[in-house]
Amino acid sequence: MSEQFAATVRATEYPPQLKHKVIFETFDRLKPGEAMLLINDHDPVPLRYQFQFERPGQFSWDYIEQGPETFQVKIGRKA
């Protein structure tokens, strides 16, 4: 993968009650135009809905890999 990310979150490394907290804290540290890589073991659709509710218009969401075992999502911070 040649694309650079400002941060990477491997969601499987965190207990369930901390996953979204860590992901949002990581996103909030991004500068406009930067992106983070989220790696997960399932499609993070509920997280995307939470982003739409809590950070409307502030993010981009692009799948890099869509399963079946690994999901990778580029989450960018819009300017």
N, C-alpha and C positions, 0 to 999 in steps of 0.2 A: 504494500500500500504506500504510494508515494505522497499522499496527502498528509499535511501536517495538522495536528490537533493541539490545542492549548492544554488539554487535559483528557485523560481517559478514566472512565469509571467502569470497573468490572462488577456489575451488580451482584453477581453470585458470591462475591467475597464479603458481603454485608448481611447481617441478620434482617429478616423481613421488615421489622419496625424501623430500621435505619435507612433502607434503600432510597426511598424518595427524598428523604431529608438530605442525604449525601449528594444525590443527583442535583437537586435544586440549589444547594450551597455551591456546588461546582459550577453550575450554569451562571449563578449570580456573580461569580468571580470573573467570568469571561468579559473581555472588552468587546465593544461593538465590532463586528466583522470576524471575530474569532469563533471557533467551533470546538466542541468536545465530542469524544467518541464514547458511546454507551455500548457496552457488551453485555448481553443477557442470554439466558437460556430459554426464554419464551418471548413471544411478540409483546412488546410493552405498550399495547394499546391503551390500557387505563392510565398510564403515565402521560401519554400524549393528550388525553382528555383533561388531565389535571393541568398540564401546561397550557392548554387552550383556555381553561378557566382562570388560572392564577397568573399567567404571563401572556395575555392576549396581544397578538401583533408583535411580540418581542422575539420570537424564535422561528427558526426554520427546522424542518424535520425531514431527513432524507435517509432512507434505508440503504445500507451498503451490502448487508447480507440478511436474507429473510429465511432463516431456518434451513432444515427443520430442527437442528440441534442448537445452533448459534444464531443470534440476531445481533446485528451491529447497526447502530443508528448514529448518524452525524446530526448533532443538535447544535445549530448555529445561533449566535446572538445577533439580531438585526441591528443595524445602525439607527 
